[in-house]
Amino acid sequence: MRVESCWTGKALELDEQDRQLIGESWRKIGDHALWAQRLFAKLFICCPPLAKAMSMSQLCGKDLLNNVRFRDFCHRFAEFWRNLIALLCDSDREEDWLKAVESIRLLGQRHSQNSKVTFEAPVWLRMKNEIVLSITGFSDIRRDRVCLSWNRLLMFTIAEMKHAFNEGVRRRSSPFLRSNTYHFEQAIHGHSFACQTDSPAAPHMDNVDQSNDAE
């Protein structure tokens, strides 16, 4: 499968083996909410800024794992990936692949509404590597084909999230852009997957704030 983002021009290409490996390794996890809890409990220790951005830096151990807001966040994180994998790996419909790109960008836009969240390369690189490790058991992405498959999907996901995030930040800071925001929620709930255009009502901007660039 190949799906191209008409916002960034980036393409995600996954062959049948990639899709099969991603789907199988995801299903093997079993309890995806528990997987997400363990993942973020570790990330909060490795990346304190991430815990701070979520206002959970004062929680650890059982206090963190039993926190209702943390558990709810982990459930939503797991559901995001469950839905994304279903659209990209279980469906052969191009409409579903485009819907997957929409859902990634919607998540990036939502992140932009939290002023504590930034797209600093070290944090997102660490998150990508920890996700690969938690699913495959390998820390070196060259160790196994399944690692490369997940890495390909994660790199595309982060790039699209970053682009949508930076667009959201720009729109929030500009009255003109704020009044002409492209509403991802309407696109998804209205089952429309049309891209934004370069018209005055939806200006296309390529310059990204270097302070939030991810490598």
Residue pairs with C-beta under 8 A, 6 or more apart in sequence:
1 12
1 13
1 14
1 15
1 19
1 88
1 92
1 97
2 11
2 12
2 13
3 11
3 12
3 88
3 94
3 97
3 98
3 100
3 101
4 10
4 11
4 12
5 11
5 12
5 101
5 105
5 160
5 163
6 195
6 196
7 105
7 160
7 163
7 164
7 195
7 196
8 159
8 160
8 163
10 156
10 159
10 160
12 88
12 101
12 152
12 153
12 156
13 152
14 22
14 88
14 89
14 149
14 152
14 153
17 145
17 149
18 149
18 152
18 153
19 88
19 89
19 149
20 89
21 145
21 146
21 149
21 150
22 85
22 88
22 89
22 146
22 149
22 150
22 153
23 85
23 89
23 90
25 135
25 136
25 146
25 150
26 32
26 81
26 82
26 85
26 89
26 135
29 35
29 135
32 78
32 79
32 81
32 82
33 71
33 74
33 75
33 78
35 78
35 134
35 135
36 74
36 75
36 77
36 78
37 65
37 70
37 71
37 74
38 134
39 74
39 130
39 131
39 134
40 50
40 70
40 73
40 74
40 77
41 64
41 65
42 130
43 50
43 51
43 126
43 127
43 130
44 50
44 51
44 56
44 57
44 60
44 64
45 60
46 126
46 130
47 122
47 123
47 126
47 127
48 57
49 120
49 123
50 123
50 127
51 57
51 59
52 116
53 114
53 116
53 117
53 118
54 73
54 116
55 116
56 64
56 67
56 69
56 70
59 67
59 70
64 70
65 71
80 103
80 107
83 103
84 100
84 103
84 104
84 157
87 96
87 97
87 99
87 100
87 103
88 96
88 97
88 100
88 153
91 97
95 193
98 193
99 188
99 193
101 160
102 184
102 187
102 188
102 193
103 188
104 157
104 160
104 161
104 164
105 160
105 161
105 163
105 164
105 184
106 164
106 184
106 185
106 188
107 161
107 164
108 160
108 161
108 162
108 163
108 164
108 165
108 168
109 164
109 165
109 167
109 168
109 184
110 168
111 117
111 161
111 165
111 168
112 164
112 165
112 166
112 167
112 168
112 169
112 172
113 168
113 172
117 165
118 211
118 212
119 161
119 162
119 165
119 166
119 212
119 213
119 214
120 212
120 214
121 213
121 214
121 215
124 158
124 162
124 214
125 214
125 215
128 151
128 154
128 155
128 158
129 139
129 141
131 150
131 154
132 138
132 139
132 141
132 147
132 150
132 151
132 154
133 139
135 146
135 150
136 143
136 144
136 146
136 147
136 150
138 144
138 147
140 147
141 147
141 148
141 150
141 151
142 148
158 214
159 214
162 208
162 212
162 213
162 214
163 208
164 184
165 212
166 208
166 209
166 212
167 205
169 209
169 212
170 177
170 205
170 209
171 177
171 178
171 181
172 178
177 203
180 201
180 202
180 203
182 196
182 202
186 192
187 193
187 194
196 202
196 204
197 204
198 204
